[in-house]
Structure formats: C-alpha cells, structure tokens
C-alpha cells in the first residue's frame, strides 16, 4: 500500500475506534446497535480511503499529462487522461469540445514556441471528482506565429515563464472537463507582443 493510503486508513480506523468506544460508553447493553455503528463507520472509513486513492491516481495521471504527454507532444496518449468528448475551457474564453479539437488547439502552442512545456506542479490537490494543479508554463517564441490569412508575426526570441492552473472534473479515470487558467496579457508581454 502507498504511504498516503496507509495514513488515510490509519486515520479512518482511529476515527472508527474512538466512535465505537464512545457509542459503547453511552449504550453498554446495545451490542447490536454498536456492531451496526462500527460496521457503518468501517464502511465510511473504507470509502474515504478509496476516494483518497482515486484523487491521488487522478493527480498522478495529471502529472504525467503535463510533464510528459503535453511537454513532449505525445498526442496519441492524451486519451489516457481525457474523455473522447471532453470540454476544455481556455483562458481566452473559448470552449473546445472533443479530444481531437483539443489536440489541434494544443498543437498551435508549439508552432511558434516548440519548446513549450510544463515541468512542475507547485500546488496540487483534489476533492471528490475535482483536481486542481498549478503549473509553470514556459517556452520561447522562436518560430513564426500564424495569425491568419497567410500572415505571421516573426519570432522575438523572447522566453515566457508564468503560473497557470488547471481544474479537472474526472469521471471513470479521465477528465470530462478541463478548465485552463493563465494570464494572456502576461503571456503576450513576455513573448514581446506588447
């Protein structure tokens, strides 16, 4: 068992033991009721442990997503963390639905900054089917940036490095919604567009 799982189980069982002791103190002749209470508390404890394990698994999967899949453009592996019909909400306000649309949006980030990456999550936690991870989004504007109608902004050679955050809503081991946050004005300034 993982260390966090053992700790969660230990805490939950401690809660069960204390609760069982207190229920026996108040109703010493009610052994059936005490047994039912203990069984109920054991179930609650095991459910808490399972929920913690799910959150831990989702956060580990998210680390792999950013540090390897995204940073190394392994788009065929995105399905390991994203539902086929995922809804992705971007910092500029647009929403993309479907994993193929999301992959095309992600690819656009690498056209003008091929070294784009996220290699750390300073803060990460979860609750229920939600996870939140902050990251450090970085790269360098070294290739022409397409702006439409066959026009390009020439590279400035400037690097960007800024905080970002992702909130994921998970179902059956994959995200069904992903909410991305970073400051687009800071991004534009750092790469020399403002």
WOSULUR-V393573 format. One record per residue. RES is the residue in one letter. PHI is phi in whole degrees, 0 to 359 (999 if undefined). BURIAL is + if it has 9 or more other ideal C-beta (glycine too) atoms within 8 Angstrom, else -. Layout:
res;phi;burial
RES;PHI;BURIAL
RES;PHI;BURIAL
//
This chain:
res;phi;burial
X;999;-
X;288;-
X;302;-
X;295;-
X;294;+
X;298;+
X;297;-
X;299;+
X;295;+
X;300;-
X;296;-
X;295;+
X;293;+
X;298;-
X;298;+
X;299;+
X;297;-
X;297;-
X;297;+
X;296;+
X;299;-
X;296;-
X;292;+
X;291;+
X;296;-
X;272;-
X;216;-
X;297;-
X;265;-
X;259;-
X;293;-
X;296;-
X;296;+
X;296;+
X;297;-
X;297;-
X;298;+
X;297;+
X;298;-
X;296;-
X;293;+
X;297;+
X;297;-
X;300;+
X;298;+
X;292;+
X;296;-
X;297;+
X;297;+
X;297;-
X;296;+
X;297;+
X;295;+
X;295;+
X;299;+
X;300;+
X;296;+
X;296;+
X;293;+
X;296;-
X;297;+
X;291;+
X;304;+
X;299;+
X;302;+
X;286;+
X;289;+
X;244;+
X;298;+
X;292;+
X;298;+
X;252;-
X;53;-
X;268;-
X;299;+
X;294;-
X;265;-
X;299;+
X;295;+
X;292;+
X;234;+
X;236;+
X;291;+
X;304;-
X;253;-
X;307;+
X;255;+
X;242;+
X;257;-
X;266;+
X;300;-
X;278;-
X;100;-
X;275;-
X;242;-
X;249;+
X;241;-
X;104;+
X;296;+
X;294;-
X;295;+
X;298;+
X;299;+
X;297;-
X;297;+
X;296;+
X;302;+
X;299;-
X;294;+
X;268;+
X;299;+
X;257;+
X;223;+
X;296;+
X;263;-
X;304;+
X;198;-
X;226;+
X;239;-
X;209;-
X;236;+
X;299;-
X;229;-
X;206;+
X;198;-
X;208;+
X;206;-
X;59;-
X;260;-
X;254;+
X;231;+
X;226;+
X;224;+
X;268;+
X;218;+
X;246;+
X;265;+
X;214;+
X;169;+
X;220;+
X;279;+
X;243;+
X;234;+
X;302;-
X;260;+
X;293;-
X;237;-
X;102;-
X;55;-
X;72;-
X;259;-
X;222;-
X;262;+
X;289;-
X;296;+
X;262;-
X;76;-
X;274;+
X;267;+
X;236;+
X;205;-
X;207;+
X;285;-
X;215;+
X;214;+
X;230;+
X;253;+
X;247;+
X;247;+
X;255;+
X;208;+
X;55;-
X;84;-
X;223;+
X;283;+
X;261;+
X;219;+
X;225;+
X;245;+
X;256;+
X;225;-
X;202;+
X;268;-
X;296;-
X;292;-
X;299;+
X;302;+
X;298;+
X;296;+
X;295;+
X;270;+
X;88;-
X;267;-
X;228;-
//
